[in-house]
Amino acid sequence: MNRDQVLLLVREALTEIVPDADFTKIGPDTAFREALELDSLDFLNLVERLTEHADCRIDEDGYPRLTTLNSAAAFLAERT
């Protein structure tokens, strides 16, 4: 997957968890967990969806890279 495909995948996964997510207010380097008010369970659901959609394992040590759209896309692009 290229970076644009992965970025779309991250946005789709976030939209599954927060259907009314407004990405016009979330920049590529905005911490989306705070911006979308994701709690711990929501975040784990995000990790699960990304794991399924990207078909790659995301271990707990990778969680800090899943904070912004840019960092999450870069992390997943490296792993796929």
mmCIF file of the N, C-alpha and C atoms, coordinates in Angstrom:
data_MODEL
# 
_entry.id   MODEL 
# 
loop_
_atom_site.group_PDB 
_atom_site.id 
_atom_site.type_symbol 
_atom_site.label_atom_id 
_atom_site.label_alt_id 
_atom_site.label_comp_id 
_atom_site.label_asym_id 
_atom_site.label_entity_id 
_atom_site.label_seq_id 
_atom_site.pdbx_PDB_ins_code 
_atom_site.Cartn_x 
_atom_site.Cartn_y 
_atom_site.Cartn_z 
_atom_site.occupancy 
_atom_site.B_iso_or_equiv 
_atom_site.pdbx_formal_charge 
_atom_site.auth_seq_id 
_atom_site.auth_comp_id 
_atom_site.auth_asym_id 
_atom_site.auth_atom_id 
_atom_site.pdbx_PDB_model_num 
ATOM 1   N N  . MET A 1 1  ? 0.846   -1.189 0.000  1.00 0.00 ? 1  MET A N  1 
ATOM 2   C CA . MET A 1 1  ? 0.000   0.000  0.000  1.00 0.00 ? 1  MET A CA 1 
ATOM 3   C C  . MET A 1 1  ? 0.880   1.236  0.000  1.00 0.00 ? 1  MET A C  1 
ATOM 4   N N  . ASN A 1 2  ? 0.453   2.228  -0.757 1.00 0.00 ? 2  ASN A N  1 
ATOM 5   C CA . ASN A 1 2  ? 1.198   3.472  -0.708 1.00 0.00 ? 2  ASN A CA 1 
ATOM 6   C C  . ASN A 1 2  ? 0.622   4.366  0.393  1.00 0.00 ? 2  ASN A C  1 
ATOM 7   N N  . ARG A 1 3  ? 1.274   5.471  0.632  1.00 0.00 ? 3  ARG A N  1 
ATOM 8   C CA . ARG A 1 3  ? 0.915   6.340  1.749  1.00 0.00 ? 3  ARG A CA 1 
ATOM 9   C C  . ARG A 1 3  ? -0.509  6.889  1.617  1.00 0.00 ? 3  ARG A C  1 
ATOM 10  N N  . ASP A 1 4  ? -0.920  7.272  0.417  1.00 0.00 ? 4  ASP A N  1 
ATOM 11  C CA . ASP A 1 4  ? -2.272  7.801  0.222  1.00 0.00 ? 4  ASP A CA 1 
ATOM 12  C C  . ASP A 1 4  ? -3.341  6.752  0.508  1.00 0.00 ? 4  ASP A C  1 
ATOM 13  N N  . GLN A 1 5  ? -3.084  5.510  0.100  1.00 0.00 ? 5  GLN A N  1 
ATOM 14  C CA . GLN A 1 5  ? -4.032  4.434  0.376  1.00 0.00 ? 5  GLN A CA 1 
ATOM 15  C C  . GLN A 1 5  ? -4.143  4.183  1.875  1.00 0.00 ? 5  GLN A C  1 
ATOM 16  N N  . VAL A 1 6  ? -3.008  4.224  2.545  1.00 0.00 ? 6  VAL A N  1 
ATOM 17  C CA . VAL A 1 6  ? -3.010  3.992  3.992  1.00 0.00 ? 6  VAL A CA 1 
ATOM 18  C C  . VAL A 1 6  ? -3.707  5.144  4.711  1.00 0.00 ? 6  VAL A C  1 
ATOM 19  N N  . LEU A 1 7  ? -3.484  6.361  4.260  1.00 0.00 ? 7  LEU A N  1 
ATOM 20  C CA . LEU A 1 7  ? -4.149  7.521  4.872  1.00 0.00 ? 7  LEU A CA 1 
ATOM 21  C C  . LEU A 1 7  ? -5.665  7.390  4.737  1.00 0.00 ? 7  LEU A C  1 
ATOM 22  N N  . LEU A 1 8  ? -6.129  6.973  3.587  1.00 0.00 ? 8  LEU A N  1 
ATOM 23  C CA . LEU A 1 8  ? -7.557  6.742  3.384  1.00 0.00 ? 8  LEU A CA 1 
ATOM 24  C C  . LEU A 1 8  ? -8.055  5.638  4.306  1.00 0.00 ? 8  LEU A C  1 
ATOM 25  N N  . LEU A 1 9  ? -7.281  4.586  4.457  1.00 0.00 ? 9  LEU A N  1 
ATOM 26  C CA . LEU A 1 9  ? -7.635  3.484  5.341  1.00 0.00 ? 9  LEU A CA 1 
ATOM 27  C C  . LEU A 1 9  ? -7.782  3.966  6.788  1.00 0.00 ? 9  LEU A C  1 
ATOM 28  N N  . VAL A 1 10 ? -6.865  4.818  7.255  1.00 0.00 ? 10 VAL A N  1 
ATOM 29  C CA . VAL A 1 10 ? -6.932  5.365  8.622  1.00 0.00 ? 10 VAL A CA 1 
ATOM 30  C C  . VAL A 1 10 ? -8.193  6.198  8.783  1.00 0.00 ? 10 VAL A C  1 
ATOM 31  N N  . ARG A 1 11 ? -8.476  7.036  7.813  1.00 0.00 ? 11 ARG A N  1 
ATOM 32  C CA . ARG A 1 11 ? -9.695  7.865  7.883  1.00 0.00 ? 11 ARG A CA 1 
ATOM 33  C C  . ARG A 1 11 ? -10.955 7.005  7.902  1.00 0.00 ? 11 ARG A C  1 
ATOM 34  N N  . GLU A 1 12 ? -10.986 5.980  7.091  1.00 0.00 ? 12 GLU A N  1 
ATOM 35  C CA . GLU A 1 12 ? -12.149 5.088  7.065  1.00 0.00 ? 12 GLU A CA 1 
ATOM 36  C C  . GLU A 1 12 ? -12.318 4.366  8.403  1.00 0.00 ? 12 GLU A C  1 
ATOM 37  N N  . ALA A 1 13 ? -11.222 3.917  8.978  1.00 0.00 ? 13 ALA A N  1 
ATOM 38  C CA . ALA A 1 13 ? -11.288 3.235  10.270 1.00 0.00 ? 13 ALA A CA 1 
ATOM 39  C C  . ALA A 1 13 ? -11.782 4.189  11.354 1.00 0.00 ? 13 ALA A C  1 
ATOM 40  N N  . LEU A 1 14 ? -11.294 5.408  11.328 1.00 0.00 ? 14 LEU A N  1 
ATOM 41  C CA . LEU A 1 14 ? -11.759 6.401  12.306 1.00 0.00 ? 14 LEU A CA 1 
ATOM 42  C C  . LEU A 1 14 ? -13.243 6.711  12.116 1.00 0.00 ? 14 LEU A C  1 
ATOM 43  N N  . THR A 1 15 ? -13.678 6.764  10.864 1.00 0.00 ? 15 THR A N  1 
ATOM 44  C CA . THR A 1 15 ? -15.089 7.046  10.578 1.00 0.00 ? 15 THR A CA 1 
ATOM 45  C C  . THR A 1 15 ? -15.987 5.905  11.054 1.00 0.00 ? 15 THR A C  1 
ATOM 46  N N  . GLU A 1 16 ? -15.483 4.673  11.036 1.00 0.00 ? 16 GLU A N  1 
ATOM 47  C CA . GLU A 1 16 ? -16.258 3.549  11.562 1.00 0.00 ? 16 GLU A CA 1 
ATOM 48  C C  . GLU A 1 16 ? -16.480 3.696  13.066 1.00 0.00 ? 16 GLU A C  1 
ATOM 49  N N  . ILE A 1 17 ? -15.521 4.288  13.752 1.00 0.00 ? 17 ILE A N  1 
ATOM 50  C CA . ILE A 1 17 ? -15.604 4.446  15.205 1.00 0.00 ? 17 ILE A CA 1 
ATOM 51  C C  . ILE A 1 17 ? -16.330 5.734  15.573 1.00 0.00 ? 17 ILE A C  1 
ATOM 52  N N  . VAL A 1 18 ? -16.053 6.801  14.831 1.00 0.00 ? 18 VAL A N  1 
ATOM 53  C CA . VAL A 1 18 ? -16.684 8.102  15.064 1.00 0.00 ? 18 VAL A CA 1 
ATOM 54  C C  . VAL A 1 18 ? -17.343 8.520  13.745 1.00 0.00 ? 18 VAL A C  1 
ATOM 55  N N  . PRO A 1 19 ? -18.579 8.061  13.512 1.00 0.00 ? 19 PRO A N  1 
ATOM 56  C CA . PRO A 1 19 ? -19.222 8.296  12.215 1.00 0.00 ? 19 PRO A CA 1 
ATOM 57  C C  . PRO A 1 19 ? -19.334 9.770  11.810 1.00 0.00 ? 19 PRO A C  1 
ATOM 58  N N  . ASP A 1 20 ? -19.419 10.663 12.774 1.00 0.00 ? 20 ASP A N  1 
ATOM 59  C CA . ASP A 1 20 ? -19.563 12.081 12.443 1.00 0.00 ? 20 ASP A CA 1 
ATOM 60  C C  . ASP A 1 20 ? -18.229 12.825 12.506 1.00 0.00 ? 20 ASP A C  1 
ATOM 61  N N  . ALA A 1 21 ? -17.122 12.114 12.369 1.00 0.00 ? 21 ALA A N  1 
ATOM 62  C CA . ALA A 1 21 ? -15.793 12.735 12.414 1.00 0.00 ? 21 ALA A CA 1 
ATOM 63  C C  . ALA A 1 21 ? -15.665 13.762 11.297 1.00 0.00 ? 21 ALA A C  1 
ATOM 64  N N  . ASP A 1 22 ? -15.253 14.965 11.668 1.00 0.00 ? 22 ASP A N  1 
ATOM 65  C CA . ASP A 1 22 ? -15.084 16.047 10.704 1.00 0.00 ? 22 ASP A CA 1 
ATOM 66  C C  . ASP A 1 22 ? -13.595 16.225 10.426 1.00 0.00 ? 22 ASP A C  1 
ATOM 67  N N  . PHE A 1 23 ? -13.127 15.657 9.323  1.00 0.00 ? 23 PHE A N  1 
ATOM 68  C CA . PHE A 1 23 ? -11.711 15.701 9.007  1.00 0.00 ? 23 PHE A CA 1 
ATOM 69  C C  . PHE A 1 23 ? -11.265 17.063 8.494  1.00 0.00 ? 23 PHE A C  1 
ATOM 70  N N  . THR A 1 24 ? -12.203 17.975 8.242  1.00 0.00 ? 24 THR A N  1 
ATOM 71  C CA . THR A 1 24 ? -11.801 19.328 7.868  1.00 0.00 ? 24 THR A CA 1 
ATOM 72  C C  . THR A 1 24 ? -11.230 20.067 9.076  1.00 0.00 ? 24 THR A C  1 
ATOM 73  N N  . LYS A 1 25 ? -11.575 19.604 10.281 1.00 0.00 ? 25 LYS A N  1 
ATOM 74  C CA . LYS A 1 25 ? -11.076 20.233 11.505 1.00 0.00 ? 25 LYS A CA 1 
ATOM 75  C C  . LYS A 1 25 ? -9.871  19.500 12.081 1.00 0.00 ? 25 LYS A C  1 
ATOM 76  N N  . ILE A 1 26 ? -9.512  18.382 11.456 1.00 0.00 ? 26 ILE A N  1 
ATOM 77  C CA . ILE A 1 26 ? -8.386  17.592 11.931 1.00 0.00 ? 26 ILE A CA 1 
ATOM 78  C C  . ILE A 1 26 ? -7.295  17.641 10.870 1.00 0.00 ? 26 ILE A C  1 
ATOM 79  N N  . GLY A 1 27 ? -6.232  18.358 11.182 1.00 0.00 ? 27 GLY A N  1 
ATOM 80  C CA . GLY A 1 27 ? -5.116  18.462 10.256 1.00 0.00 ? 27 GLY A CA 1 
ATOM 81  C C  . GLY A 1 27 ? -4.308  17.181 10.249 1.00 0.00 ? 27 GLY A C  1 
ATOM 82  N N  . PRO A 1 28 ? -3.394  17.067 9.319  1.00 0.00 ? 28 PRO A N  1 
ATOM 83  C CA . PRO A 1 28 ? -2.601  15.852 9.217  1.00 0.00 ? 28 PRO A CA 1 
ATOM 84  C C  . PRO A 1 28 ? -1.701  15.595 10.426 1.00 0.00 ? 28 PRO A C  1 
ATOM 85  N N  . ASP A 1 29 ? -1.404  16.648 11.186 1.00 0.00 ? 29 ASP A N  1 
ATOM 86  C CA . ASP A 1 29 ? -0.552  16.491 12.364 1.00 0.00 ? 29 ASP A CA 1 
ATOM 87  C C  . ASP A 1 29 ? -1.288  16.774 13.674 1.00 0.00 ? 29 ASP A C  1 
ATOM 88  N N  . THR A 1 30 ? -2.611  16.794 13.612 1.00 0.00 ? 30 THR A N  1 
ATOM 89  C CA . THR A 1 30 ? -3.436  16.966 14.807 1.00 0.00 ? 30 THR A CA 1 
ATOM 90  C C  . THR A 1 30 ? -3.566  15.623 15.522 1.00 0.00 ? 30 THR A C  1 
ATOM 91  N N  . ALA A 1 31 ? -3.431  15.632 16.827 1.00 0.00 ? 31 ALA A N  1 
ATOM 92  C CA . ALA A 1 31 ? -3.616  14.405 17.608 1.00 0.00 ? 31 ALA A CA 1 
ATOM 93  C C  . ALA A 1 31 ? -5.095  14.040 17.562 1.00 0.00 ? 31 ALA A C  1 
ATOM 94  N N  . PHE A 1 32 ? -5.437  13.057 16.734 1.00 0.00 ? 32 PHE A N  1 
ATOM 95  C CA . PHE A 1 32 ? -6.851  12.751 16.501 1.00 0.00 ? 32 PHE A CA 1 
ATOM 96  C C  . PHE A 1 32 ? -7.526  12.105 17.700 1.00 0.00 ? 32 PHE A C  1 
ATOM 97  N N  . ARG A 1 33 ? -6.778  11.454 18.557 1.00 0.00 ? 33 ARG A N  1 
ATOM 98  C CA . ARG A 1 33 ? -7.397  10.818 19.723 1.00 0.00 ? 33 ARG A CA 1 
ATOM 99  C C  . ARG A 1 33 ? -8.077  11.864 20.603 1.00 0.00 ? 33 ARG A C  1 
ATOM 100 N N  . GLU A 1 34 ? -7.399  12.980 20.828 1.00 0.00 ? 34 GLU A N  1 
ATOM 101 C CA . GLU A 1 34 ? -7.983  14.052 21.617 1.00 0.00 ? 34 GLU A CA 1 
ATOM 102 C C  . GLU A 1 34 ? -9.049  14.809 20.820 1.00 0.00 ? 34 GLU A C  1 
ATOM 103 N N  . ALA A 1 35 ? -8.747  15.081 19.551 1.00 0.00 ? 35 ALA A N  1 
ATOM 104 C CA . ALA A 1 35 ? -9.671  15.854 18.721 1.00 0.00 ? 35 ALA A CA 1 
ATOM 105 C C  . ALA A 1 35 ? -11.012 15.149 18.547 1.00 0.00 ? 35 ALA A C  1 
ATOM 106 N N  . LEU A 1 36 ? -10.976 13.822 18.449 1.00 0.00 ? 36 LEU A N  1 
ATOM 107 C CA . LEU A 1 36 ? -12.214 13.050 18.264 1.00 0.00 ? 36 LEU A CA 1 
ATOM 108 C C  . LEU A 1 36 ? -12.729 12.468 19.576 1.00 0.00 ? 36 LEU A C  1 
ATOM 109 N N  . GLU A 1 37 ? -12.039 12.790 20.668 1.00 0.00 ? 37 GLU A N  1 
ATOM 110 C CA . GLU A 1 37 ? -12.422 12.326 22.002 1.00 0.00 ? 37 GLU A CA 1 
ATOM 111 C C  . GLU A 1 37 ? -12.537 10.805 22.072 1.00 0.00 ? 37 GLU A C  1 
ATOM 112 N N  . LEU A 1 38 ? -11.516 10.116 21.549 1.00 0.00 ? 38 LEU A N  1 
ATOM 113 C CA . LEU A 1 38 ? -11.483 8.663  21.603 1.00 0.00 ? 38 LEU A CA 1 
ATOM 114 C C  . LEU A 1 38 ? -11.058 8.218  22.996 1.00 0.00 ? 38 LEU A C  1 
ATOM 115 N N  . ASP A 1 39 ? -11.839 7.348  23.602 1.00 0.00 ? 39 ASP A N  1 
ATOM 116 C CA . ASP A 1 39 ? -11.416 6.777  24.878 1.00 0.00 ? 39 ASP A CA 1 
ATOM 117 C C  . ASP A 1 39 ? -10.556 5.546  24.589 1.00 0.00 ? 39 ASP A C  1 
ATOM 118 N N  . SER A 1 40 ? -10.115 4.880  25.631 1.00 0.00 ? 40 SER A N  1 
ATOM 119 C CA . SER A 1 40 ? -9.219  3.732  25.467 1.00 0.00 ? 40 SER A CA 1 
ATOM 120 C C  . SER A 1 40 ? -9.844  2.617  24.638 1.00 0.00 ? 40 SER A C  1 
ATOM 121 N N  . LEU A 1 41 ? -11.115 2.352  24.867 1.00 0.00 ? 41 LEU A N  1 
ATOM 122 C CA . LEU A 1 41 ? -11.804 1.303  24.112 1.00 0.00 ? 41 LEU A CA 1 
ATOM 123 C C  . LEU A 1 41 ? -11.919 1.685  22.638 1.00 0.00 ? 41 LEU A C  1 
ATOM 124 N N  . ASP A 1 42 ? -12.241 2.951  22.366 1.00 0.00 ? 42 ASP A N  1 
ATOM 125 C CA . ASP A 1 42 ? -12.297 3.417  20.979 1.00 0.00 ? 42 ASP A CA 1 
ATOM 126 C C  . ASP A 1 42 ? -10.943 3.249  20.292 1.00 0.00 ? 42 ASP A C  1 
ATOM 127 N N  . PHE A 1 43 ? -9.882  3.589  21.021 1.00 0.00 ? 43 PHE A N  1 
ATOM 128 C CA . PHE A 1 43 ? -8.548  3.468  20.445 1.00 0.00 ? 43 PHE A CA 1 
ATOM 129 C C  . PHE A 1 43 ? -8.214  2.010  20.141 1.00 0.00 ? 43 PHE A C  1 
ATOM 130 N N  . LEU A 1 44 ? -8.556  1.118  21.041 1.00 0.00 ? 44 LEU A N  1 
ATOM 131 C CA . LEU A 1 44 ? -8.304  -0.305 20.790 1.00 0.00 ? 44 LEU A CA 1 
ATOM 132 C C  . LEU A 1 44 ? -9.130  -0.806 19.615 1.00 0.00 ? 44 LEU A C  1 
ATOM 133 N N  . ASN A 1 45 ? -10.341 -0.296 19.464 1.00 0.00 ? 45 ASN A N  1 
ATOM 134 C CA . ASN A 1 45 ? -11.156 -0.636 18.293 1.00 0.00 ? 45 ASN A CA 1 
ATOM 135 C C  . ASN A 1 45 ? -10.487 -0.137 17.016 1.00 0.00 ? 45 ASN A C  1 
ATOM 136 N N  . LEU A 1 46 ? -9.897  1.040  17.087 1.00 0.00 ? 46 LEU A N  1 
ATOM 137 C CA . LEU A 1 46 ? -9.168  1.577  15.938 1.00 0.00 ? 46 LEU A CA 1 
ATOM 138 C C  . LEU A 1 46 ? -8.002  0.667  15.578 1.00 0.00 ? 46 LEU A C  1 
ATOM 139 N N  . VAL A 1 47 ? -7.235  0.271  16.570 1.00 0.00 ? 47 VAL A N  1 
ATOM 140 C CA . VAL A 1 47 ? -6.094  -0.619 16.334 1.00 0.00 ? 47 VAL A CA 1 
ATOM 141 C C  . VAL A 1 47 ? -6.574  -1.921 15.695 1.00 0.00 ? 47 VAL A C  1 
ATOM 142 N N  . GLU A 1 48 ? -7.671  -2.452 16.201 1.00 0.00 ? 48 GLU A N  1 
ATOM 143 C CA . GLU A 1 48 ? -8.220  -3.696 15.647 1.00 0.00 ? 48 GLU A CA 1 
ATOM 144 C C  . GLU A 1 48 ? -8.632  -3.519 14.192 1.00 0.00 ? 48 GLU A C  1 
ATOM 145 N N  . ARG A 1 49 ? -9.311  -2.431 13.896 1.00 0.00 ? 49 ARG A N  1 
ATOM 146 C CA . ARG A 1 49 ? -9.753  -2.191 12.512 1.00 0.00 ? 49 ARG A CA 1 
ATOM 147 C C  . ARG A 1 49 ? -8.558  -1.990 11.585 1.00 0.00 ? 49 ARG A C  1 
ATOM 148 N N  . LEU A 1 50 ? -7.567  -1.223 12.039 1.00 0.00 ? 50 LEU A N  1 
ATOM 149 C CA . LEU A 1 50 ? -6.380  -1.003 11.214 1.00 0.00 ? 50 LEU A CA 1 
ATOM 150 C C  . LEU A 1 50 ? -5.643  -2.314 10.978 1.00 0.00 ? 50 LEU A C  1 
ATOM 151 N N  . THR A 1 51 ? -5.578  -3.148 11.998 1.00 0.00 ? 51 THR A N  1 
ATOM 152 C CA . THR A 1 51 ? -4.933  -4.455 11.861 1.00 0.00 ? 51 THR A CA 1 
ATOM 153 C C  . THR A 1 51 ? -5.639  -5.287 10.799 1.00 0.00 ? 51 THR A C  1 
ATOM 154 N N  . GLU A 1 52 ? -6.956  -5.285 10.835 1.00 0.00 ? 52 GLU A N  1 
ATOM 155 C CA . GLU A 1 52 ? -7.739  -6.056 9.863  1.00 0.00 ? 52 GLU A CA 1 
ATOM 156 C C  . GLU A 1 52 ? -7.619  -5.486 8.457  1.00 0.00 ? 52 GLU A C  1 
ATOM 157 N N  . HIS A 1 53 ? -7.808  -4.168 8.335  1.00 0.00 ? 53 HIS A N  1 
ATOM 158 C CA . HIS A 1 53 ? -7.825  -3.539 7.008  1.00 0.00 ? 53 HIS A CA 1 
ATOM 159 C C  . HIS A 1 53 ? -6.450  -3.499 6.359  1.00 0.00 ? 53 HIS A C  1 
ATOM 160 N N  . ALA A 1 54 ? -5.415  -3.301 7.153  1.00 0.00 ? 54 ALA A N  1 
ATOM 161 C CA . ALA A 1 54 ? -4.057  -3.227 6.600  1.00 0.00 ? 54 ALA A CA 1 
ATOM 162 C C  . ALA A 1 54 ? -3.397  -4.599 6.547  1.00 0.00 ? 54 ALA A C  1 
ATOM 163 N N  . ASP A 1 55 ? -4.040  -5.567 7.177  1.00 0.00 ? 55 ASP A N  1 
ATOM 164 C CA . ASP A 1 55 ? -3.522  -6.931 7.216  1.00 0.00 ? 55 ASP A CA 1 
ATOM 165 C C  . ASP A 1 55 ? -2.089  -6.971 7.757  1.00 0.00 ? 55 ASP A C  1 
ATOM 166 N N  . CYS A 1 56 ? -1.906  -6.277 8.874  1.00 0.00 ? 56 CYS A N  1 
ATOM 167 C CA . CYS A 1 56 ? -0.611  -6.311 9.546  1.00 0.00 ? 56 CYS A CA 1 
ATOM 168 C C  . CYS A 1 56 ? -0.844  -6.231 11.049 1.00 0.00 ? 56 CYS A C  1 
ATOM 169 N N  . ARG A 1 57 ? 0.067   -6.814 11.773 1.00 0.00 ? 57 ARG A N  1 
ATOM 170 C CA . ARG A 1 57 ? -0.034  -6.820 13.233 1.00 0.00 ? 57 ARG A CA 1 
ATOM 171 C C  . ARG A 1 57 ? 0.461   -5.487 13.789 1.00 0.00 ? 57 ARG A C  1 
ATOM 172 N N  . ILE A 1 58 ? -0.284  -4.936 14.735 1.00 0.00 ? 58 ILE A N  1 
ATOM 173 C CA . ILE A 1 58 ? 0.123   -3.706 15.400 1.00 0.00 ? 58 ILE A CA 1 
ATOM 174 C C  . ILE A 1 58 ? 0.288   -4.022 16.875 1.00 0.00 ? 58 ILE A C  1 
ATOM 175 N N  . ASP A 1 59 ? 1.531   -4.062 17.305 1.00 0.00 ? 59 ASP A N  1 
ATOM 176 C CA . ASP A 1 59 ? 1.819   -4.340 18.707 1.00 0.00 ? 59 ASP A CA 1 
ATOM 177 C C  . ASP A 1 59 ? 1.720   -3.063 19.525 1.00 0.00 ? 59 ASP A C  1 
ATOM 178 N N  . GLU A 1 60 ? 1.652   -3.243 20.825 1.00 0.00 ? 60 GLU A N  1 
ATOM 179 C CA . GLU A 1 60 ? 1.486   -2.111 21.734 1.00 0.00 ? 60 GLU A CA 1 
ATOM 180 C C  . GLU A 1 60 ? 2.617   -1.086 21.607 1.00 0.00 ? 60 GLU A C  1 
ATOM 181 N N  . ASP A 1 61 ? 3.803   -1.522 21.272 1.00 0.00 ? 61 ASP A N  1 
ATOM 182 C CA . ASP A 1 61 ? 4.903   -0.564 21.127 1.00 0.00 ? 61 ASP A CA 1 
ATOM 183 C C  . ASP A 1 61 ? 4.723   0.334  19.901 1.00 0.00 ? 61 ASP A C  1 
ATOM 184 N N  . GLY A 1 62 ? 3.792   0.005  19.019 1.00 0.00 ? 62 GLY A N  1 
ATOM 185 C CA . GLY A 1 62 ? 3.486   0.846  17.867 1.00 0.00 ? 62 GLY A CA 1 
ATOM 186 C C  . GLY A 1 62 ? 2.401   1.869  18.137 1.00 0.00 ? 62 GLY A C  1 
ATOM 187 N N  . TYR A 1 63 ? 1.695   1.744  19.238 1.00 0.00 ? 63 TYR A N  1 
ATOM 188 C CA . TYR A 1 63 ? 0.588   2.649  19.550 1.00 0.00 ? 63 TYR A CA 1 
ATOM 189 C C  . TYR A 1 63 ? 0.981   4.124  19.546 1.00 0.00 ? 63 TYR A C  1 
ATOM 190 N N  . PRO A 1 64 ? 2.159   4.492  20.059 1.00 0.00 ? 64 PRO A N  1 
ATOM 191 C CA . PRO A 1 64 ? 2.525   5.913  20.027 1.00 0.00 ? 64 PRO A CA 1 
ATOM 192 C C  . PRO A 1 64 ? 2.628   6.500  18.623 1.00 0.00 ? 64 PRO A C  1 
ATOM 193 N N  . ARG A 1 65 ? 2.772   5.653  17.618 1.00 0.00 ? 65 ARG A N  1 
ATOM 194 C CA . ARG A 1 65 ? 2.836   6.143  16.239 1.00 0.00 ? 65 ARG A CA 1 
ATOM 195 C C  . ARG A 1 65 ? 1.449   6.331  15.641 1.00 0.00 ? 65 ARG A C  1 
ATOM 196 N N  . LEU A 1 66 ? 0.427   5.925  16.374 1.00 0.00 ? 66 LEU A N  1 
ATOM 197 C CA . LEU A 1 66 ? -0.955  6.067  15.894 1.00 0.00 ? 66 LEU A CA 1 
ATOM 198 C C  . LEU A 1 66 ? -1.613  7.266  16.570 1.00 0.00 ? 66 LEU A C  1 
ATOM 199 N N  . THR A 1 67 ? -0.998  8.421  16.440 1.00 0.00 ? 67 THR A N  1 
ATOM 200 C CA . THR A 1 67 ? -1.524  9.606  17.120 1.00 0.00 ? 67 THR A CA 1 
ATOM 201 C C  . THR A 1 67 ? -2.051  10.665 16.168 1.00 0.00 ? 67 THR A C  1 
ATOM 202 N N  . THR A 1 68 ? -1.455  10.783 14.997 1.00 0.00 ? 68 THR A N  1 
ATOM 203 C CA . THR A 1 68 ? -1.914  11.746 14.001 1.00 0.00 ? 68 THR A CA 1 
ATOM 204 C C  . THR A 1 68 ? -2.150  11.001 12.694 1.00 0.00 ? 68 THR A C  1 
ATOM 205 N N  . LEU A 1 69 ? -2.838  11.630 11.777 1.00 0.00 ? 69 LEU A N  1 
ATOM 206 C CA . LEU A 1 69 ? -3.060  10.994 10.476 1.00 0.00 ? 69 LEU A CA 1 
ATOM 207 C C  . LEU A 1 69 ? -1.733  10.720 9.778  1.00 0.00 ? 69 LEU A C  1 
ATOM 208 N N  . ASN A 1 70 ? -0.822  11.707 9.805  1.00 0.00 ? 70 ASN A N  1 
ATOM 209 C CA . ASN A 1 70 ? 0.471   11.531 9.155  1.00 0.00 ? 70 ASN A CA 1 
ATOM 210 C C  . ASN A 1 70 ? 1.291   10.415 9.784  1.00 0.00 ? 70 ASN A C  1 
ATOM 211 N N  . SER A 1 71 ? 1.381   10.409 11.103 1.00 0.00 ? 71 SER A N  1 
ATOM 212 C CA . SER A 1 71 ? 2.221   9.396  11.751 1.00 0.00 ? 71 SER A CA 1 
ATOM 213 C C  . SER A 1 71 ? 1.616   8.002  11.601 1.00 0.00 ? 71 SER A C  1 
ATOM 214 N N  . ALA A 1 72 ? 0.300   7.899  11.686 1.00 0.00 ? 72 ALA A N  1 
ATOM 215 C CA . ALA A 1 72 ? -0.353  6.599  11.521 1.00 0.00 ? 72 ALA A CA 1 
ATOM 216 C C  . ALA A 1 72 ? -0.172  6.090  10.093 1.00 0.00 ? 72 ALA A C  1 
ATOM 217 N N  . ALA A 1 73 ? -0.318  6.983  9.117  1.00 0.00 ? 73 ALA A N  1 
ATOM 218 C CA . ALA A 1 73 ? -0.148  6.582  7.721  1.00 0.00 ? 73 ALA A CA 1 
ATOM 219 C C  . ALA A 1 73 ? 1.289   6.146  7.455  1.00 0.00 ? 73 ALA A C  1 
ATOM 220 N N  . ALA A 1 74 ? 2.255   6.884  7.989  1.00 0.00 ? 74 ALA A N  1 
ATOM 221 C CA . ALA A 1 74 ? 3.654   6.516  7.799  1.00 0.00 ? 74 ALA A CA 1 
ATOM 222 C C  . ALA A 1 74 ? 3.961   5.168  8.444  1.00 0.00 ? 74 ALA A C  1 
ATOM 223 N N  . PHE A 1 75 ? 3.468   4.975  9.645  1.00 0.00 ? 75 PHE A N  1 
ATOM 224 C CA . PHE A 1 75 ? 3.692   3.721  10.360 1.00 0.00 ? 75 PHE A CA 1 
ATOM 225 C C  . PHE A 1 75 ? 3.122   2.537  9.596  1.00 0.00 ? 75 PHE A C  1 
ATOM 226 N N  . LEU A 1 76 ? 1.892   2.655  9.158  1.00 0.00 ? 76 LEU A N  1 
ATOM 227 C CA . LEU A 1 76 ? 1.253   1.547  8.432  1.00 0.00 ? 76 LEU A CA 1 
ATOM 228 C C  . LEU A 1 76 ? 1.872   1.334  7.052  1.00 0.00 ? 76 LEU A C  1 
ATOM 229 N N  . ALA A 1 77 ? 2.269   2.406  6.397  1.00 0.00 ? 77 ALA A N  1 
ATOM 230 C CA . ALA A 1 77 ? 2.908   2.264  5.084  1.00 0.00 ? 77 ALA A CA 1 
ATOM 231 C C  . ALA A 1 77 ? 4.217   1.488  5.204  1.00 0.00 ? 77 ALA A C  1 
ATOM 232 N N  . GLU A 1 78 ? 4.927   1.692  6.307  1.00 0.00 ? 78 GLU A N  1 
ATOM 233 C CA . GLU A 1 78 ? 6.168   0.953  6.541  1.00 0.00 ? 78 GLU A CA 1 
ATOM 234 C C  . GLU A 1 78 ? 5.894   -0.534 6.738  1.00 0.00 ? 78 GLU A C  1 
ATOM 235 N N  . ARG A 1 79 ? 4.761   -0.872 7.293  1.00 0.00 ? 79 ARG A N  1 
ATOM 236 C CA . ARG A 1 79 ? 4.461   -2.247 7.695  1.00 0.00 ? 79 ARG A CA 1 
ATOM 237 C C  . ARG A 1 79 ? 3.703   -3.029 6.625  1.00 0.00 ? 79 ARG A C  1 
ATOM 238 N N  . THR A 1 80 ? 3.191   -2.359 5.607  1.00 0.00 ? 80 THR A N  1 
ATOM 239 C CA . THR A 1 80 ? 2.427   -3.074 4.579  1.00 0.00 ? 80 THR A CA 1 
ATOM 240 C C  . THR A 1 80 ? 3.192   -3.167 3.282  1.00 0.00 ? 80 THR A C  1 
# 
